[in-house]
Structure formats: structure tokens, C-alpha cells
């Protein structure tokens, strides 16, 4: 074949088989068109562009673009979101700020309910309580919380005006410091300040306007079984009343447990101006889901000063402005799935002495109550 005819044949084949600029198809392996083009490459010609190389560069640019996009949308694992462009994602285990919020349903029965012959007058007691305790952690060290409860006595009530009456407790608001652990000693120091609003009928009867209570707590954890914790809590409460005397003057103990009963105890006509409390606790974790605890507390209520009288007979040698009360507690706690906890035990809060000037029997007396509580942490319901 002559050189001119050979050039014409090559030009015809090249125009027929060479893809144009808009042709983006990637050649399949063994394509006859590319093989035909390769067979003609032995013919001398000008500079040529390899279509296969162009397609490879296009794929490379596409991969680089995807890599840059992945870097752009990648998020820090601290946010708890899945990180795009990585094989494995890490979710944050940080608890929400309201994770300590809880609500509880409790039942209380006086121990004398089970023994009608314990006293001359049989007075059974059975009550149900719904408690709400929202909480918010502003930081790992500072938190705020509130408490409010609704109670109803199922048995015939002594302090209610109507049957099936639901009583509201005092509303309390707390600003707390989670604590600092002393190095080498291992003692943790925590503190809180609680403000109490008089929403209960008892506080309204005492003409209470506001209660302020700073407190400090010390605790020490020892490595015994699942953990042995020793604790002390000291508090000082200042009450602000409209009047120094209450509208109700009879001794009473409301629907309460432990330290919260102290504000409702009044063994005299005068109100409590300020009060100090000291309680000690001991808790032992037997298993990861089972623990037992016991506590004892002493509370001193200082009444408003009495009005001086000119009469000198039949008066005490020293002012009788202080009232004493003692609390005892013994219980067990079980941790259940879905943020639930079941607590059961015996709680006692009584004045120091009975009306006949004898001391009440500790742990078990006419003021003792058996309780069963079921507590919920709603934040656990929304966690995987």
C-alpha cells in the first residue's frame, strides 16, 4: 500500500474510533475498539492523548474530592455523633445535664399497724407518696435540684380535715457543690444550700415564710466488697416566720422520713427559730446491684425566746428553749434495669423523750415506719 493511502486509512480509523471531549465512558476490559486503535499505533503521527490515561485521572480527581468532603463533614467524637469517613464511630458516654433527676413512688406503714395490742389505742397508719426531684448539673462540680412530694394517707387520718385528702410537702430548692477529695486522706467534702418554701399545710400553720439551710457532708470510701462508705452530714437551718407561735400547738409528726421530719416537729407552742442537725451514715455495697445502709441523727430545735413574766413560781431554773429529736434508719437498696431502684427499710424519727419523761426505744417505737420505694431515673430511658 502506498504511503498516501496508508495515511488516509489511519485518519479514517482514528476519527471513527477516538472518543470526543464529552465521551466519559470508561472502557471495558477487552473492548475491540481500543484494541483496533492500539493496532494502528505503529503508524507515525503527531502527539496523541491516551483515553485510558484520561479516564484514570478523572477517577483520581473524583476520589480526592470525596476525601476532601469527608474531611469537611468529619465531626469530633466528643460530640457523640458518627464521624463520616472513618471505619468505626465512637459515641460519647457523657451523661445529660438532667441525668440525676428522679421520681419515686413510696409506701409507708407504721410498725404499730402490725401489732394492735402494742398500745391502749390502736392507730394504724398507711400512706402513699409521689415524689418529684428534678436536677440539673451546670458543671461537674455545681448542680441545682428541687424536691416536691404529694402524700395521701389511706387509713383514717389524724391530721387531715377531710377523707382522702392529698397533702403537698414543702418545696425545696438546692444549690450544691459535688465535692472535693482530699489527697492522700481520701475524704470527700461536699456542700449545699437549700431554700424551703412553705407549701405544706404544716408550714403554713406555723406561719413560715422561708427556710434557709446550709449543710456540709464528709464521706470516706473504703475498698470492702463493692464499697464501704462512711458519712457525716451537718446542717444549720434558719426559719423566718410571721409569728413566733404556731396556729397549731399540739405535738405532731407529718408524712416525712429522716431529716425532713425535723421541721415538722413541734412539742411546744413556740416555733423553731433555728435548728442544727448532725447525722452519721454507714453504707456497704454487697454486690454491684445490692447495698445496705444504716444511719442515726440528732436534731436540736431552738425556739423563739419566751416573753418574760413577773411570776417567779413554778418556773424552770434555766430557759427551756431547746427541743431534741433523734432519727434512725436501716434499709437495703436494689438496682434494677432501666434506671430503676427499689429501696426498703425501717425509718424512725421521734422526740428525745415520751410524755412520761422516759426515753423512746431506739430504732423501733411508735414513730417507726416500714417503707418500700420505687425510684426512677427518666434519663436512663433515653440512653442506648
Long-range contacts (C-beta under 8 A, 24 or more apart in sequence): 6-43, 7-43, 10-40, 10-43, 10-45, 13-37, 13-40, 14-40, 14-45, 18-51, 19-51, 24-55, 24-58, 26-55, 26-59, 27-51, 27-52, 27-55, 91-384, 95-379, 96-379, 96-382, 97-136, 97-137, 97-138, 98-134, 98-135, 98-136, 98-137, 98-379, 99-137, 99-377, 99-379, 99-380, 100-135, 100-137, 100-143, 100-145, 100-377, 100-379, 101-133, 101-134, 101-135, 101-136, 101-377, 101-378, 101-379, 102-133, 102-135, 102-375, 102-376, 102-377, 102-378, 103-130, 103-131, 103-132, 103-133, 103-375, 103-376, 103-378, 104-129, 104-130, 104-131, 104-133, 104-373, 104-374, 104-375, 104-376, 105-129, 105-130, 105-131, 105-373, 105-374, 106-130, 106-131, 106-371, 106-372, 106-373, 106-374, 107-371, 107-372, 107-373, 108-255, 108-257, 108-347, 108-369, 108-370, 108-371, 109-369, 109-370, 109-371, 110-366, 110-367, 110-368, 110-369, 110-370, 111-346, 111-364, 111-368, 111-369, 111-370, 112-366, 112-368, 113-155, 118-366, 119-366, 123-158, 124-155, 125-153, 125-155, 125-369, 126-153, 126-154, 126-155, 127-151, 127-152, 127-153, 127-154, 127-155, 127-255, 128-152, 128-154, 129-255, 140-178, 141-177, 141-178, 141-179, 142-175, 142-176, 142-177, 142-178, 143-175, 143-176, 143-178, 144-173, 144-174, 144-175, 144-176, 145-173, 145-174, 145-176, 146-171, 146-172, 146-173, 146-174, 147-171, 147-172, 147-174, 148-172, 148-199, 151-255, 153-255, 159-252, 159-254, 167-200, 167-201, 167-254, 167-255, 168-199, 168-200, 168-201, 169-199, 169-200, 169-255, 169-256, 169-260, 170-196, 170-197, 170-198, 170-199, 170-200, 170-203, 170-211, 170-263, 171-196, 171-197, 171-199, 172-196, 172-197, 173-197, 179-217, 179-219, 186-220, 186-221, 187-218, 187-219, 187-220, 188-218, 188-219, 188-220, 188-221, 189-216, 189-217, 189-218, 190-216, 190-217, 190-219, 191-215, 191-216, 191-217, 192-217, 196-263, 200-254, 200-264, 202-248, 202-252, 202-254, 202-264, 203-263, 203-264, 205-246, 205-247, 205-248, 206-241, 206-246, 206-247, 206-248, 206-266, 206-271, 207-241, 207-242, 207-243, 207-246, 207-247, 207-271, 208-239, 208-240, 208-241, 208-271, 209-240, 209-241, 209-242, 210-239, 210-240, 211-237, 211-238, 211-239, 211-240, 211-263, 212-237, 212-238, 212-240, 213-237, 213-238, 224-284, 225-284, 225-285, 225-286, 225-287, 226-284, 226-285, 226-286, 226-287, 226-288, 226-291, 227-283, 227-284, 227-285, 228-282, 228-283, 228-284, 228-285, 229-281, 229-282, 229-283, 229-284, 230-281, 230-282, 231-280, 231-281, 231-282, 231-283, 232-278, 232-279, 232-280, 232-281, 233-277, 233-278, 233-279, 233-281, 234-276, 234-277, 234-278, 235-259, 235-276, 235-277, 236-274, 236-275, 236-276, 236-277, 237-262, 237-263, 237-274, 237-275, 237-276, 237-277, 238-273, 238-274, 239-263, 239-271, 239-272, 239-273, 239-274, 239-275, 241-271, 241-273, 241-304, 243-271, 244-270, 244-271, 244-273, 244-304, 245-269, 245-270, 245-271, 245-304, 246-270, 246-271, 251-351, 253-349, 253-350, 253-367, 256-349, 257-347, 257-349, 257-369, 257-371, 258-295, 258-297, 258-327, 258-329, 258-347, 258-349, 259-297, 259-299, 259-327, 261-325, 261-327, 261-349, 262-299, 262-301, 262-325, 262-327, 262-349, 265-301, 265-323, 265-325, 265-349, 265-351, 266-323, 267-323, 267-351, 268-303, 268-323, 270-303, 270-304, 270-306, 270-321, 271-303, 271-304, 272-301, 272-302, 272-303, 272-323, 273-302, 273-303, 273-304, 274-302, 275-299, 275-300, 275-301, 275-302, 276-300, 276-302, 279-327, 288-335, 289-334, 289-335, 289-336, 290-332, 290-333, 290-334, 290-335, 291-332, 291-333, 292-331, 292-332, 292-333, 293-329, 293-330, 293-331, 293-332, 293-333, 293-345, 294-329, 294-330, 294-331, 295-327, 295-328, 295-329, 296-326, 296-327, 296-328, 296-329, 297-326, 297-327, 298-324, 298-325, 298-326, 299-324, 299-325, 299-326, 299-327, 300-324, 301-325, 323-351, 323-352, 324-351, 324-352, 324-353, 325-349, 325-350, 325-351, 325-352, 326-350, 326-352, 326-360, 326-362, 328-362, 328-363, 330-363, 331-371, 338-380, 338-381, 339-376, 339-377, 339-378, 339-379, 339-380, 339-381, 340-374, 340-375, 340-376, 340-377, 341-374, 341-375, 341-377, 342-372, 342-373, 342-374, 342-375, 343-371, 343-372, 343-373, 343-375, 344-370, 344-371, 344-372, 344-373, 345-370, 345-371, 346-370, 346-371, 347-371
